[in-house]
């Protein structure tokens, strides 16, 4: 056929994308509630969005050691890891390059790279359920922070 993955893979990827979008919306809710000046809130949200994308692992896959801890504050990091695991674990086999591969399986005579080697090589330390739990925690924390700011700091008069 066309080489698409299964419907389950599509729905999993779509679900993680929706979860990531709702978490991002929660961050926007908190920033909008915390900063009443439009210029400040736009600046803070742009800085947060750009930094979370940068440290998420998609744009920059290798970070210096002194910046590596910032990836754990990035919601993009966890969503990208989940999508990465779903994509590679349900897709077709990945073939080795004929020469100069850094995967051990290719250098030992195999023509297929095991999925676990690809996932490990791209730095995916947590299972899907843990990444999802962290994303849901981001959602709850930022929604709660937005509520607390609206309830106790910027109360209607």
QUIWO-V701372 format. One line per field, one symbol per residue. ss: DSSP state (@ for helix, = for strand, . for the rest). burial: I if it has 9 or more other C-alpha atoms within 8 Angstrom, else O. Layout:
BEGIN
ss = ???
burial = ???
END
This chain:
BEGIN
ss = ......@@@@@@@@@@@@@@@@@@@@@@@@@@@@...@@@@@@@@@@@@@@@@@.............@@@@@@.@@@@@@@@@@@@@@@@...==........@@@@....==.@@@@@@@......@@@@@@@@@@@@@@@@@@@@@@@@@@....
burial = OOOOOOOOIIOIIOOIIOIIOIIIOIIIIIIIIIIOOOOIIOOIIOOOOOIIIIIIIIOIOOOOOOOIOOIOOIIIIIIIIIIIIIIIOOOOOOOIOOOOIOOOIIIOOIOIIIIOIIIIOOOIOOOIOOIIOIIIOIIOOIIOIIIIIIOOOIOOO
END
